Amino acid sequence: MVFFLIALILAALGIGAYAYANTGVHDIALRDYHFTGVPDWVPVAVATGVVLFIFLLQAIYASVRIRMLRRATDRPRAVSAQRPVPPINR
């Protein structure tokens, strides 16, 4: 989650710098929708948001998976698994 926070801060700084340098607008046409006067930084911000959202989902999944694995190893084992294995006679 710390990496997500760092990535979020870097993305915000990058989009801020991009918006400061690119003050123009343009039109965007998506199938039946037509948007006019969209600032140049908006598509960059949307693309960054999608990537960060996917990264956040992966971080949440990894966190849940780690917790599940820790719980599985902390549980007491079955009685048959606690008995020592007899040595092999050679």
N, CA, C and O of each residue as an XYZ file, in Angstrom:
360
protein
N       0.822     -1.189      0.000
C       0.000      0.000      0.000
C       0.871      1.260      0.000
O       0.460      2.309     -0.496
N       2.059      1.145      0.553
C       2.964      2.295      0.528
C       3.368      2.605     -0.909
O       3.470      3.769     -1.297
N       3.597      1.551     -1.697
C       3.949      1.768     -3.100
C       2.803      2.433     -3.857
O       3.033      3.262     -4.737
N       1.565      2.066     -3.512
C       0.419      2.710     -4.144
C       0.390      4.188     -3.800
O       0.134      5.016     -4.674
N       0.647      4.538     -2.547
C       0.664      5.942     -2.140
C       1.766      6.708     -2.869
O       1.547      7.833     -3.318
N       2.937      6.110     -2.985
C       4.035      6.761     -3.703
C       3.671      6.946     -5.176
O       3.918      8.007     -5.750
N       3.082      5.910     -5.788
C       2.679      6.016     -7.195
C       1.608      7.079     -7.379
O       1.621      7.802     -8.375
N       0.679      7.182     -6.430
C      -0.378      8.188     -6.506
C       0.196      9.602     -6.413
O      -0.223     10.494     -7.151
N       1.138      9.801     -5.522
C       1.781     11.118     -5.380
C       2.560     11.472     -6.648
O       2.476     12.597     -7.140
N       3.317     10.508     -7.172
C       4.073     10.770     -8.396
C       3.156     11.053     -9.581
O       3.455     11.913    -10.410
N       2.041     10.331     -9.661
C       1.089     10.578    -10.750
C       0.480     11.967    -10.624
O       0.331     12.665    -11.627
N       0.126     12.377     -9.421
C      -0.445     13.710     -9.222
C       0.561     14.793     -9.595
O       0.201     15.783    -10.232
N       1.804     14.611     -9.208
C       2.839     15.587     -9.573
C       3.059     15.615    -11.089
O       3.214     16.684    -11.678
N       3.071     14.444    -11.709
C       3.272     14.375    -13.157
C       2.128     15.009    -13.921
O       2.354     15.734    -14.890
N       0.904     14.745    -13.499
C      -0.251     15.344    -14.177
C      -0.284     16.848    -13.949
O      -0.654     17.607    -14.845
N       0.101     17.280    -12.755
C       0.173     18.717    -12.489
C       1.182     19.406    -13.387
O       0.910     20.478    -13.927
N       2.347     18.793    -13.549
C       3.368     19.364    -14.428
C       2.903     19.354    -15.886
O       3.152     20.303    -16.630
N       2.228     18.278    -16.287
C       1.723     18.194    -17.654
C       0.643     19.244    -17.902
O       0.618     19.867    -18.963
N      -0.242     19.443    -16.938
C      -1.311     20.433    -17.081
C      -0.743     21.851    -17.116
O      -1.265     22.715    -17.820
N       0.326     22.087    -16.356
C       0.950     23.405    -16.335
C       1.594     23.718    -17.693
O       1.541     24.855    -18.164
N       2.194     22.711    -18.309
C       2.894     22.927    -19.580
C       1.963     22.896    -20.786
O       2.275     23.500    -21.813
N       0.829     22.209    -20.689
C      -0.091     22.073    -21.819
C      -1.439     22.692    -21.444
O      -2.291     22.044    -20.835
N      -1.606     23.938    -21.815
C      -2.827     24.657    -21.425
C      -3.894     24.644    -22.502
O      -4.928     25.293    -22.345
N      -3.671     23.921    -23.595
C      -4.624     23.906    -24.706
C      -5.803     22.976    -24.457
O      -5.868     22.253    -23.463
N      -6.741     23.032    -25.418
C      -7.919     22.160    -25.381
C      -8.071     21.502    -26.743
O      -7.539     21.979    -27.745
N      -8.809     20.395    -26.761
C      -9.122     19.740    -28.032
C     -10.433     18.982    -27.899
O     -10.976     18.851    -26.803
N     -10.935     18.487    -29.016
C     -12.204     17.763    -29.037
C     -11.932     16.258    -28.996
O     -10.960     15.766    -29.569
N     -12.817     15.548    -28.303
C     -12.715     14.099    -28.215
C     -14.036     13.509    -28.702
O     -15.108     13.911    -28.251
N     -13.949     12.552    -29.625
C     -15.135     11.870    -30.131
C     -15.017     10.384    -29.812
O     -14.076      9.719    -30.246
N     -15.981      9.871    -29.050
C     -16.037      8.453    -28.703
C     -17.378      7.903    -29.155
O     -18.401      8.144    -28.514
N     -17.375      7.185    -30.227
C     -18.585      6.575    -30.777
C     -19.719      7.575    -30.917
O     -19.698      8.395    -31.835
N     -20.712      7.530    -30.031
C     -21.853      8.443    -30.128
C     -21.665      9.721    -29.307
O     -22.500     10.624    -29.364
N     -20.594      9.796    -28.562
C     -20.361     10.954    -27.684
C     -19.332     11.879    -28.311
O     -18.387     11.434    -28.962
N     -19.531     13.170    -28.102
C     -18.594     14.163    -28.611
C     -18.371     15.208    -27.531
O     -19.300     15.901    -27.116
N     -17.146     15.311    -27.087
C     -16.789     16.266    -26.050
C     -15.952     17.373    -26.673
O     -14.968     17.101    -27.361
N     -16.341     18.622    -26.433
C     -15.602     19.754    -26.988
C     -14.943     20.533    -25.861
O     -15.468     20.618    -24.751
N     -13.803     21.088    -26.163
C     -13.100     21.930    -25.200
C     -12.531     21.171    -24.012
O     -12.484     21.706    -22.904
N     -12.098     19.933    -24.223
C     -11.509     19.135    -23.142
C     -10.061     19.585    -22.949
O      -9.294     19.605    -23.911
N      -9.671     19.950    -21.714
C      -8.275     20.321    -21.487
C      -7.341     19.161    -21.831
O      -7.710     17.994    -21.698
N      -6.138     19.493    -22.270
C      -5.184     18.475    -22.710
C      -4.800     17.499    -21.598
O      -4.450     16.357    -21.896
N      -4.850     17.898    -20.354
C      -4.402     17.033    -19.272
C      -5.453     16.008    -18.836
O      -5.111     15.056    -18.134
N      -6.706     16.171    -19.224
C      -7.773     15.263    -18.779
C      -7.567     13.831    -19.296
O      -7.678     12.900    -18.498
N      -7.273     13.603    -20.588
C      -7.029     12.217    -21.018
C      -5.836     11.571    -20.302
O      -5.853     10.372    -20.024
N      -4.821     12.351    -20.011
C      -3.664     11.830    -19.285
C      -4.069     11.445    -17.868
O      -3.646     10.407    -17.361
N      -4.883     12.272    -17.231
C      -5.338     11.978    -15.873
C      -6.227     10.737    -15.844
O      -6.130      9.935    -14.915
N      -7.082     10.569    -16.836
C      -7.959      9.393    -16.886
C      -7.133      8.125    -17.095
O      -7.370      7.117    -16.429
N      -6.177      8.166    -18.004
C      -5.328      6.998    -18.244
C      -4.516      6.646    -16.996
O      -4.369      5.470    -16.662
N      -3.998      7.646    -16.317
C      -3.249      7.406    -15.086
C      -4.154      6.831    -14.010
O      -3.745      5.938    -13.268
N      -5.370      7.331    -13.918
C      -6.317      6.818    -12.930
C      -6.664      5.359    -13.166
O      -6.808      4.592    -12.214
N      -6.799      4.969    -14.425
C      -7.099      3.565    -14.736
C      -5.941      2.669    -14.311
O      -6.157      1.625    -13.696
N      -4.728      3.065    -14.632
C      -3.559      2.272    -14.249
C      -3.436      2.188    -12.729
O      -3.165      1.113    -12.195
N      -3.628      3.292    -12.032
C      -3.538      3.277    -10.573
C      -4.664      2.465     -9.950
O      -4.462      1.838     -8.910
N      -5.838      2.462    -10.556
C      -6.938      1.649    -10.033
C      -6.610      0.164    -10.150
O      -6.874     -0.603     -9.224
N      -6.037     -0.244    -11.277
C      -5.636     -1.635    -11.448
C      -4.545     -1.991    -10.442
O      -4.564     -3.081     -9.870
N      -3.596     -1.085    -10.220
C      -2.543     -1.319     -9.234
C      -3.125     -1.433     -7.832
O      -2.666     -2.257     -7.041
N      -4.128     -0.622     -7.510
C      -4.778     -0.697     -6.204
C      -5.494     -2.033     -6.028
O      -5.408     -2.640     -4.960
N      -6.195     -2.500     -7.055
C      -6.853     -3.803     -6.973
C      -5.845     -4.922     -6.744
O      -6.101     -5.840     -5.966
N      -4.702     -4.849     -7.417
C      -3.666     -5.862     -7.235
C      -3.099     -5.805     -5.826
O      -2.831     -6.850     -5.233
N      -2.910     -4.609     -5.275
C      -2.384     -4.474     -3.911
C      -3.375     -5.018     -2.882
O      -2.971     -5.668     -1.918
N      -4.646     -4.761     -3.077
C      -5.665     -5.285     -2.164
C      -5.709     -6.808     -2.248
O      -5.783     -7.476     -1.218
N      -5.664     -7.367     -3.459
C      -5.667     -8.815     -3.622
C      -4.449     -9.441     -2.944
O      -4.574    -10.456     -2.259
N      -3.272     -8.841     -3.131
C      -2.056     -9.377     -2.510
C      -2.154     -9.317     -0.991
O      -1.725    -10.249     -0.311
N      -2.701     -8.258     -0.459
C      -2.853     -8.126      0.983
C      -3.792     -9.196      1.542
O      -3.501     -9.812      2.567
N      -4.903     -9.407      0.871
C      -5.854    -10.436      1.316
C      -5.221    -11.812      1.210
O      -5.388    -12.636      2.108
N      -4.504    -12.073      0.140
C      -3.857    -13.374     -0.048
C      -2.812    -13.632      1.024
O      -2.716    -14.749      1.533
N      -2.030    -12.625      1.375
C      -1.019    -12.784      2.422
C      -1.683    -13.082      3.757
O      -1.208    -13.940      4.500
N      -2.769    -12.393      4.076
C      -3.481    -12.660      5.330
C      -4.027    -14.075      5.363
O      -3.964    -14.744      6.395
N      -4.563    -14.537      4.237
C      -5.091    -15.901      4.195
C      -3.980    -16.929      4.391
O      -4.179    -17.921      5.093
N      -2.825    -16.711      3.788
C      -1.712    -17.634      3.952
C      -1.184    -17.625      5.382
O      -0.816    -18.675      5.908
N      -1.141    -16.455      6.018
C      -0.687    -16.387      7.417
C      -1.650    -17.120      8.341
O      -1.219    -17.824      9.254
N      -2.938    -16.960      8.113
C      -3.920    -17.678      8.931
C      -3.794    -19.174      8.746
O      -3.948    -19.934      9.702
N      -3.517    -19.604      7.531
C      -3.387    -21.036      7.265
C      -2.175    -21.625      7.978
O      -2.224    -22.768      8.432
N      -1.097    -20.867      8.082
C       0.092    -21.384      8.754
C      -0.007    -21.256     10.269
O       0.683    -21.983     10.983
N      -0.834    -20.362     10.778
C      -0.971    -20.189     12.221
C      -1.940    -21.178     12.856
O      -1.921    -21.352     14.074
N      -2.777    -21.823     12.068
C      -3.744    -22.776     12.607
C      -3.030    -23.993     13.173
O      -1.993    -24.404     12.652
N      -3.578    -24.575     14.240
C      -2.974    -25.820     14.731
C      -3.163    -26.938     13.712
O      -4.203    -27.043     13.061
N      -2.152    -27.751     13.594
C      -2.201    -28.818     12.600
C      -2.964    -30.014     13.135
O      -3.205    -30.126     14.337
N      -3.331    -30.882     12.257
C      -4.049    -32.097     12.643
C      -3.146    -32.986     13.490
O      -1.921    -32.884     13.414
N      -3.743    -33.851     14.291
C      -2.975    -34.716     15.191
C      -2.053    -35.632     14.405
O      -0.926    -35.885     14.831
N      -2.506    -36.126     13.281
C      -1.671    -37.038     12.494
C      -0.442    -36.322     11.938
O       0.595    -36.949     11.725
N      -0.548    -35.048     11.709
C       0.587    -34.308     11.181
C       1.587    -33.962     12.272
O       2.732    -33.631     11.963
N       1.188    -34.028     13.545
C       2.087    -33.672     14.637
C       2.929    -34.850     15.099
O       3.958    -34.644     15.742
N       2.525    -36.084     14.789
C       3.302    -37.243     15.191
C       4.591    -37.301     14.379
O       4.585    -37.016     13.182
N       5.684    -37.667     15.021
C       6.934    -37.754     14.258
C       6.896    -38.921     13.278
O       6.268    -39.949     13.532
N       7.566    -38.743     12.178
C       7.641    -39.774     11.154
C       8.729    -40.762     11.554
O       9.848    -40.349     11.859
N       8.426    -42.061     11.560
C       9.478    -43.040     11.948
C      10.596    -43.051     10.933
O      10.358    -42.868      9.739
N      11.813    -43.265     11.397
C      12.948    -43.277     10.465
C      12.876    -44.481      9.524
O      12.312    -45.525      9.854
N      13.454    -44.301      8.367
C      13.463    -45.358      7.361
C      14.603    -46.321      7.685
O      15.736    -45.886      7.888
N      14.319    -47.615      7.736
C      15.348    -48.639      7.989
C      16.053    -48.972      6.688
O      15.416    -49.241      5.669
N      17.345    -48.952      6.735
C      18.101    -49.256      5.527
C      18.830    -50.541      5.661
O      19.523    -50.958      4.733
